């Protein structure tokens, strides 16, 4: 009985591995895009929740300015504007944010000020995810 493999068996095994890798690798881009969108949607919801909760906690209006490069939360109280925090935006991680436009304001009661429902859309490699802010301050990822 001989031990080992023949050259033909080795080539067939390598060809099979190559075919399976060729089928699986293109799907990795879609998986990575979906993971990036999930992560960015979570970051966006955290930013919106922080703005709403700060408005309630401090009894003042908060302003959340969203752009591809940054998320900026400011507290507007007694005629002063205080920067609460600044976070890298979706664009820094290859995700495009649309609907950010005008800043989002939350009043002291935690209600969104000056908007009805607002939809923010995150997009990467053809996949997208929406985050909706209702007038009542409800945030739906």
Backbone as CSV, one residue per row, in Angstrom:
resi,resn,N_x,N_y,N_z,CA_x,CA_y,CA_z,C_x,C_y,C_z
1,UNK,0.850,-1.161,0.000,0.000,0.000,0.000,0.907,1.238,0.000
2,UNK,0.561,2.198,-0.838,1.383,3.406,-0.935,0.771,4.523,-0.103
3,UNK,1.625,5.392,0.352,1.168,6.534,1.139,1.361,7.797,0.321
4,UNK,0.522,8.834,0.607,0.656,10.099,-0.087,-0.408,10.250,-1.157
5,UNK,-0.301,11.329,-1.906,-1.270,11.620,-2.955,-0.537,11.807,-4.266
6,UNK,-1.256,11.560,-5.326,-0.656,11.761,-6.647,-0.786,13.228,-7.034
7,UNK,-0.039,13.599,-8.037,-0.092,14.970,-8.533,-1.492,15.291,-9.042
8,UNK,-2.143,14.348,-9.683,-3.494,14.562,-10.202,-4.482,14.824,-9.060
9,UNK,-4.390,14.063,-7.988,-5.274,14.280,-6.838,-5.032,15.656,-6.209
10,UNK,-3.791,16.046,-6.119,-3.453,17.351,-5.563,-3.999,18.479,-6.428
11,UNK,-3.878,18.361,-7.753,-4.394,19.384,-8.664,-5.915,19.466,-8.603
12,UNK,-6.579,18.317,-8.502,-8.036,18.323,-8.384,-8.482,18.999,-7.082
13,UNK,-7.784,18.727,-5.997,-8.125,19.352,-4.715,-7.928,20.871,-4.782
14,UNK,-6.821,21.318,-5.386,-6.575,22.756,-5.525,-7.613,23.413,-6.430
15,UNK,-8.005,22.727,-7.500,-9.025,23.276,-8.396,-10.358,23.415,-7.660
16,UNK,-10.705,22.427,-6.861,-11.943,22.476,-6.092,-11.919,23.628,-5.077
17,UNK,-10.803,23.801,-4.396,-10.665,24.915,-3.449,-10.787,26.247,-4.185
18,UNK,-10.173,26.363,-5.354,-10.253,27.591,-6.152,-11.675,27.905,-6.587
19,UNK,-12.411,26.891,-7.000,-13.804,27.092,-7.430,-14.662,27.543,-6.251
20,UNK,-14.518,26.882,-5.115,-15.295,27.259,-3.932,-14.948,28.672,-3.458
21,UNK,-13.678,29.023,-3.499,-13.278,30.382,-3.110,-13.839,31.402,-4.095
22,UNK,-13.833,31.070,-5.373,-14.372,31.976,-6.389,-15.861,32.218,-6.209
23,UNK,-16.570,31.228,-5.704,-17.998,31.401,-5.451,-18.257,32.198,-4.176
24,UNK,-17.408,32.032,-3.173,-17.651,32.664,-1.882,-17.129,34.074,-1.738
25,UNK,-16.029,34.406,-2.376,-15.401,35.718,-2.188,-16.290,36.876,-2.619
26,UNK,-16.998,36.816,-3.756,-17.854,37.961,-4.105,-18.938,38.241,-3.059
27,UNK,-19.368,37.238,-2.355,-20.399,37.432,-1.331,-19.848,38.123,-0.088
28,UNK,-18.547,38.065,0.111,-17.955,38.702,1.283,-18.149,40.215,1.251
29,UNK,-18.142,40.809,0.053,-18.375,42.251,-0.067,-19.758,42.626,0.425
30,UNK,-20.753,41.827,0.065,-22.124,42.089,0.505,-22.257,41.896,2.014
31,UNK,-21.586,40.891,2.544,-21.626,40.644,3.989,-20.964,41.798,4.737
32,UNK,-19.825,42.266,4.226,-19.124,43.389,4.860,-19.962,44.665,4.783
33,UNK,-20.626,44.888,3.648,-21.473,46.081,3.499,-22.638,46.030,4.482
34,UNK,-23.257,44.866,4.622,-24.380,44.725,5.558,-23.919,44.952,6.996
35,UNK,-22.742,44.438,7.339,-22.217,44.635,8.695,-21.906,46.109,8.948
36,UNK,-21.330,46.780,7.956,-21.020,48.210,8.104,-22.301,49.025,8.259
37,UNK,-23.335,48.672,7.506,-24.611,49.387,7.615,-25.251,49.173,8.987
38,UNK,-25.215,47.944,9.474,-25.764,47.656,10.807,-25.028,48.467,11.877
39,UNK,-23.705,48.463,11.781,-22.894,49.203,12.750,-23.197,50.697,12.686
40,UNK,-23.263,51.234,11.490,-23.492,52.673,11.331,-24.901,53.065,11.754
41,UNK,-25.892,52.196,11.491,-27.260,52.470,11.945,-27.306,52.499,13.469
42,UNK,-26.578,51.607,14.108,-26.508,51.590,15.567,-25.860,52.871,16.085
43,UNK,-24.764,53.303,15.445,-24.093,54.549,15.839,-25.045,55.741,15.709
44,UNK,-25.825,55.748,14.643,-26.762,56.842,14.399,-27.873,56.854,15.454
45,UNK,-28.397,55.689,15.775,-29.440,55.589,16.805,-28.889,56.020,18.166
46,UNK,-27.654,55.643,18.470,-27.024,56.062,19.730,-26.904,57.587,19.778
47,UNK,-26.506,58.200,18.666,-26.381,59.662,18.611,-27.742,60.331,18.810
48,UNK,-28.763,59.799,18.153,-30.109,60.363,18.289,-30.639,60.191,19.712
49,UNK,-30.427,59.018,20.289,-30.853,58.784,21.674,-30.128,59.721,22.639
50,UNK,-28.833,59.919,22.412,-28.063,60.814,23.281,-28.606,62.236,23.199
51,UNK,-28.944,62.682,21.994,-29.492,64.032,21.825,-30.824,64.162,22.551
52,UNK,-31.668,63.174,22.400,-32.987,63.200,23.044,-32.859,63.155,24.568
53,UNK,-32.019,62.260,25.070,-31.861,62.120,26.521,-31.196,63.344,27.149
54,UNK,-30.235,63.951,26.441,-29.619,65.178,26.961,-30.641,66.307,27.045
55,UNK,-31.526,66.382,26.059,-32.569,67.415,26.086,-33.456,67.246,27.319
56,UNK,-33.815,66.009,27.616,-34.658,65.733,28.786,-33.872,66.000,30.076
57,UNK,-32.644,65.497,30.145,-31.830,65.622,31.357,-31.545,67.075,31.722
58,UNK,-31.206,67.895,30.719,-30.842,69.283,30.998,-32.021,70.249,30.869
59,UNK,-33.168,69.752,30.419,-34.335,70.606,30.271,-34.116,71.717,29.262
60,UNK,-33.385,71.403,28.198,-33.052,72.408,27.185,-33.102,71.757,25.807
61,UNK,-33.021,72.581,24.795,-33.028,72.088,23.417,-31.635,71.566,23.068
62,UNK,-31.595,70.420,22.387,-30.333,69.921,21.846,-30.410,69.952,20.332
63,UNK,-29.248,70.091,19.719,-29.168,70.118,18.255,-28.160,69.058,17.827
64,UNK,-28.614,68.144,16.976,-27.745,67.110,16.426,-27.556,67.412,14.949
65,UNK,-26.321,67.694,14.572,-25.989,67.984,13.182,-25.301,66.757,12.606
66,UNK,-25.878,66.214,11.542,-25.362,64.991,10.928,-24.772,65.310,9.562
67,UNK,-23.582,64.821,9.318,-22.985,64.923,7.987,-22.208,63.638,7.743
68,UNK,-21.718,63.463,6.526,-20.930,62.268,6.240,-19.661,62.223,7.083
69,UNK,-19.120,63.391,7.428,-17.842,63.415,8.138,-17.976,63.410,9.664
70,UNK,-19.117,63.867,10.203,-19.228,63.914,11.666,-20.679,63.961,12.138
71,UNK,-20.865,63.548,13.397,-22.117,63.732,14.125,-21.764,64.678,15.272
72,UNK,-22.473,65.795,15.361,-22.144,66.831,16.346,-23.374,67.102,17.211
73,UNK,-23.238,66.921,18.524,-24.335,67.162,19.456,-24.029,68.410,20.278
74,UNK,-24.978,69.360,20.259,-24.815,70.609,21.000,-26.027,70.830,21.899
75,UNK,-25.780,71.416,23.040,-26.830,71.786,23.986,-27.054,73.287,23.854
76,UNK,-28.309,73.683,23.611,-28.654,75.098,23.446,-29.417,75.541,24.689
77,UNK,-28.738,76.214,25.607,-29.380,76.624,26.864,-28.932,78.023,27.252
78,UNK,-29.879,78.833,27.687,-29.600,80.187,28.182,-28.802,81.021,27.187
79,UNK,-29.097,80.881,25.916,-28.409,81.656,24.890,-27.011,81.163,24.565
80,UNK,-26.559,80.114,25.230,-25.234,79.553,24.971,-25.359,78.249,24.199
81,UNK,-24.340,77.967,23.412,-24.262,76.698,22.698,-23.068,75.935,23.253
82,UNK,-23.332,74.762,23.814,-22.275,73.948,24.403,-22.130,72.665,23.599
83,UNK,-20.923,72.404,23.131,-20.660,71.163,22.404,-20.643,70.022,23.413
84,UNK,-21.566,69.070,23.260,-21.618,67.911,24.167,-20.652,66.827,23.705
85,UNK,-20.654,66.531,22.394,-19.682,65.601,21.830,-19.650,65.692,20.321
86,UNK,-18.561,65.193,19.761,-18.335,65.168,18.321,-17.849,63.772,17.982
87,UNK,-18.492,63.142,17.005,-18.186,61.753,16.662,-17.955,61.654,15.158
88,UNK,-17.046,60.792,14.745,-16.796,60.595,13.311,-18.074,60.109,12.634
89,UNK,-18.371,60.659,11.470,-19.595,60.321,10.751,-19.471,59.070,9.908
90,UNK,-20.577,58.722,9.267,-20.665,57.499,8.470,-19.685,57.498,7.310
91,UNK,-19.457,58.655,6.704,-18.587,58.738,5.534,-17.157,58.342,5.814
92,UNK,-16.733,58.447,7.062,-15.362,58.066,7.403,-15.179,56.553,7.364
93,UNK,-16.268,55.806,7.294,-16.199,54.346,7.230,-16.802,53.796,5.939
94,UNK,-16.889,54.640,4.923,-17.354,54.187,3.620,-18.855,54.070,3.468
95,UNK,-19.615,54.590,4.412,-21.074,54.553,4.345,-21.568,55.959,4.041
96,UNK,-22.499,56.063,3.107,-23.029,57.374,2.729,-24.339,57.629,3.471
97,UNK,-24.456,58.828,4.052,-25.656,59.235,4.779,-26.428,60.233,3.938
98,UNK,-27.716,59.956,3.717,-28.566,60.943,3.042,-29.748,61.255,3.953
99,UNK,-30.241,62.471,3.837,-31.329,62.920,4.694,-30.834,63.642,5.928
100,UNK,-29.508,63.747,6.081,-28.935,64.425,7.241,-29.242,65.907,7.235
101,UNK,-29.001,66.555,6.099,-29.312,67.960,5.864,-29.390,68.856,7.074
102,UNK,-30.582,69.363,7.353,-30.791,70.299,8.462,-30.593,69.587,9.799
103,UNK,-30.098,70.312,10.792,-29.917,69.706,12.121,-31.243,69.207,12.703
104,UNK,-31.151,68.231,13.578,-32.320,67.686,14.268,-32.317,68.267,15.677
105,UNK,-33.433,68.860,16.075,-33.561,69.473,17.398,-34.522,68.641,18.251
106,UNK,-34.159,68.458,19.507,-35.050,67.830,20.478,-35.323,68.848,21.578
107,UNK,-36.606,69.004,21.933,-36.988,69.929,22.993,-36.814,69.308,24.366
108,UNK,-37.050,70.107,25.401,-36.853,69.675,26.787,-37.714,68.468,27.158
109,UNK,-38.819,68.260,26.450,-39.685,67.112,26.721,-39.244,65.868,25.946
110,UNK,-38.189,65.994,25.133,-37.701,64.861,24.354,-38.384,64.704,23.016
111,UNK,-39.211,65.684,22.641,-39.902,65.636,21.351,-39.038,66.285,20.280
112,UNK,-39.093,65.726,19.072,-38.374,66.330,17.953,-39.055,67.648,17.615
113,UNK,-38.275,68.692,17.451,-38.798,70.033,17.203,-38.679,70.351,15.716
114,UNK,-39.791,70.816,15.129,-39.744,71.308,13.760,-39.719,70.258,12.668
115,UNK,-39.996,69.018,12.994,-40.042,67.983,11.954,-41.290,67.147,12.156
116,UNK,-41.784,66.589,11.057,-42.797,65.555,11.226,-41.984,64.271,11.350
117,UNK,-42.115,63.341,10.453,-41.229,62.184,10.468,-40.054,62.478,9.556
118,UNK,-38.885,62.048,9.955,-37.684,62.276,9.148,-36.983,60.948,8.955
119,UNK,-36.596,60.684,7.718,-35.930,59.428,7.396,-34.489,59.700,7.008
120,UNK,-33.576,59.008,7.663,-32.159,59.065,7.336,-31.808,57.738,6.678
121,UNK,-31.114,57.792,5.558,-30.779,56.579,4.824,-29.270,56.408,4.767
122,UNK,-28.812,55.226,5.156,-27.401,54.868,5.079,-27.228,53.920,3.904
123,UNK,-26.214,54.161,3.061,-26.017,53.351,1.859,-24.555,52.954,1.725
124,UNK,-24.336,51.699,1.316,-22.989,51.232,1.001,-23.088,50.077,0.015
125,UNK,-22.378,50.190,-1.082,-22.307,49.143,-2.110,-23.686,48.648,-2.538
126,UNK,-24.613,49.552,-2.729,-25.944,49.196,-3.209,-26.911,48.748,-2.126
127,UNK,-26.416,48.439,-0.939,-27.297,48.064,0.172,-27.636,49.323,0.961
128,UNK,-28.815,49.345,1.569,-29.188,50.534,2.339,-29.948,50.140,3.602
129,UNK,-29.977,51.071,4.527,-30.683,50.882,5.793,-31.242,52.237,6.205
130,UNK,-32.459,52.237,6.741,-33.118,53.497,7.112,-33.275,53.610,8.618
131,UNK,-33.181,54.848,9.089,-33.475,55.177,10.485,-34.513,56.291,10.433
132,UNK,-35.642,56.096,11.130,-36.742,57.063,11.091,-36.894,57.713,12.466
133,UNK,-37.010,59.052,12.458,-37.252,59.810,13.682,-38.659,60.374,13.595
134,UNK,-39.505,60.043,14.562,-40.872,60.565,14.541,-40.933,61.885,15.302
135,UNK,-41.993,62.598,15.107,-42.206,63.887,15.785,-42.224,63.708,17.299
136,UNK,-42.659,62.546,17.751,-42.736,62.273,19.189,-41.396,61.859,19.785
137,UNK,-40.353,61.834,18.947,-39.029,61.485,19.435,-38.699,60.016,19.335
138,UNK,-39.617,59.227,18.800,-39.351,57.798,18.655,-38.357,57.580,17.521
139,UNK,-37.365,56.733,17.761,-36.317,56.457,16.783,-36.425,54.994,16.393
140,UNK,-36.631,54.753,15.094,-36.817,53.393,14.599,-35.679,53.020,13.663
141,UNK,-34.833,52.059,14.067,-33.721,51.652,13.185,-34.190,50.749,12.059
